[in-house]
Structures are given as structure tokens and as C-alpha cells.
Amino acid sequence: MPQPNFLFIICLIMLIWCLFSYSFNNPFNNRIAMIQGGRLRLKGWQQAAVAVGSAVGALLDPRRADLIAALGETTGKPAFDRVLERMKKSPEGREILLEQPRVISTKVGHAWDLPDNTFGAAYARFMGSRNFSPDDRPPVRFMETEELAYVTMRAREVHDFWHTLFGLPTNLIGETALKVIEFEQMLLPMCLMSVLGGTARFSDKQRGLFYQHYFPWALKAGARSTDLMCVYYEKHFHEDLEDVRRKWGIIPAPPPPRPNATIVVPL
């Protein structure tokens, strides 16, 4: 059986070959397949190849955010279309689409100066305690329109806002639980695949903790919260964290259960 490193190389070669084939077979002035603003328009079989290569690579190395992003884009167009339509029907969603705010350091840096009780300060603590930068998100490459590209980028950039609001850690269990909520909110196939891939990597103890404690909570939390893609988070940075949680129907993650404790899922 090939070693994981060899499989990883195979999937990367597959991805590179697909993109090379795209560039070689489609001249720059071909309107059917063109490069616009760094985005690539792929044929159906090329999207499938990128999706398969990205899925294998991400499973072997979950730290590869670029491969996870490519998987989300190549499998998620119908889901992002639905998110876009919901945003167009929401006053706050329309405002987001009109102004197209970006979650980058030059735009959200003021969160570090806000009072401790605010949502913005909680986000700053979450990022600072992990030495994360809002500028680290990979660019969108495989969406055909500007609107879909922005919605995809927005979904990617608000991920850490959701971590802050739901109080989830960034370990494997925390990320997998958040993917359950993201799937309920957006119905992205990538989120479902991430849950399946994440739980496959759990130890028996982690798997039991996830399915008995975090999974039931995540199902309720995702279903009860407002449409989180239609929230202009940056305009609520100055508000109290608990107030915005109540306003948006956020159920924070319960603390891990004590040994031999009875697990109670919030109703």
C-alpha cells in the first residue's frame, strides 16, 4: 500500500496537472475558459479532478487550508448560490453584498482596542491567544462570478467570528463541531466531508466525547441560530458579547463533561 506521503504527492500532481491542462488547452482570449482576477474557470471534469485531489490531500494533511478551500469551492457552488439568494433577501445581507467588507487586519484591527466585554474584544482575544492573523485565508480561485467569489470569501473569513461566538476551541473536536454548524447553515458538502474526515481521525475517547457531547449540541446550535451569513459582524464589534449571542440565537458550546458526569444537551 502506498505511504501517505506518496499519496499526498500523487494528489498534488493531479491538481497541478489539472490546472496545467486548463492553461494549455484554453487560450487567454477564450471566453469559455478564462482567468479573471486570479480566478480560474474550469470545465466539469477539471472541477472533479481538483475536488478529488483536494479531498485526498486535505484528508492526509488537514492543516492544508488551501486544499480545504479548493474542495469547498469545487463542490459548493449550489450551496453558495443559495446563500447568495438568502443574503439578497435580507436587509443586512444586502448591505454586506453592497459594501463587501473584508475581514483583514487593516479593517478589523480596531477590535483589539475595544472594551473587554465586547464581541470585538472577544474576537481579538481568540485571534491573539492563538497567534492567528485575519490575513491568512487563501484567496478564492474557482468561482465564476464576482458575487459568488465574494460570498465564498465571506464564508471563509467569518469562520473565526463563529469560533468566538460559539466558544469553540481550534482543536480537532472544536473544528469538527463547528463544521456541523457550518453545514446546517450553508449545506456545503465540504463541511459534511470535513465532519466525516475529522471523526475518522478521532481516538475512541475523542469519538465518544464528540458524538455524546458536542454533536447533539452542534445540531441544536446550528438550527437555532439566525442566518449567520446575513450578519454584518463588524458593525456589532462594540456590542456586549452576551447581548449579540442572545440577539442571534447563539448557544455557546457547553464545557467538556467531568468524568462520570451525566451529559445534558441544551434544550
C-alpha positions, 0 to 999 in steps of 0.5 A: 500500500502506498505511504501517505506521503506518496499519496499526498504527492500523487494528489498534488500532481493531479491538481497541478496537472489539472490546472496545467491542462486548463492553461494549455488547452484554453487560450487567454482570449477564450471566453469559455475558459478564462482567468479573471482576477486570479480566478480560474474557470474550469470545465466539469471534469477539471472541477472533479479532478481538483475536488478529488485531489483536494479531498485526498490531500486535505484528508492526509494533511488537514492543516492544508487550508488551501486544499480545504478551500479548493474542495469547498469551492469545487463542490459548493457552488449550489450551496453558495448560490443559495446563500447568495439568494438568502443574503439578497433577501435580507436587509443586512445581507444586502448591505454586506453584498453592497459594501463587501467588507473584508475581514483583514487586519487593516479593517478589523484591527480596531477590535483589539482596542475595544472594551473587554466585554465586547464581541470585538474584544472577544474576537481579538482575544481568540485571534491573539491567544492563538497567534492567528492573523485575519490575513491568512485565508487563501484567496478564492480561485474557482468561482465564476462570478464576482458575487459568488467569489465574494460570498465564498470569501465571506464564508471563509473569513467569518469562520473565526467570528463563529469560533468566538461566538460559539466558544469553540476551541481550534482543536480537532473536536472544536473544528469538527463541531463547528463544521456541523454548524457550518453545514446546517447553515450553508449545506456545503458538502465540504463541511459534511466531508470535513465532519466525516474526515475529522471523526475518522481521525478521532481516538475512541475517547475523542469519538465518544466525547464528540458524538455524546457531547458536542454533536447533539449540541452542534445540531441544536446550535446550528438550527437555532441560530439566525442566518449567520451569513446575513450578519454584518459582524463588524458593525456589532464589534462594540456590542456586549458579547452576551447581548449579540449571542442572545440577539442571534440565537447563539448557544455557546458550546457547553464545557467538556463533561467531568468524568462520570458526569451525566451529559445534558444537551441544551434544550 
